[in-house]
Amino acid sequence: MVKTLHFEFGEIRVFQSFVVVVMKEGITVKPEHNDDLVNISEKYFKDKPFGYITYRKNSYAVNPMVYLKTSEIENLVAFAVVCKDELNIGNLEVEKMFLKKPFKQFI
């Protein structure tokens, strides 16, 4: 692991070729949260591809418009969602429609 970063919306762990994100309970992920991800991509992954893994251990909402901004990060090459249960899979099908990157979900 390279570094653990703390934000008002959650925690981002930066590894050599990917990040792992855990959002805080009850928040709404908004497009402006992408500013932090853009900064991380430029600082830790300058000119190299990286993946994004979100571990959804907490309950929170996602504004699907966030994925339009996420899709603009050129060196982001993969997006994964890890859920504790299958109940969240239906929401992911909607979210997946907004992201223009490879998207996989895992339980």
Secondary structure, DSSP 8 states (H G I E B T S, - for coil): --EEEEETTEEEEE-SSEEEEEE-TT-EE-GGGHHHHHHHHHHHSTTS-EEEEEEE-S--EE-TTHHHHHTT-TTEEEEEEEESSGGGHHHHHHHHTT--S-EEEE-
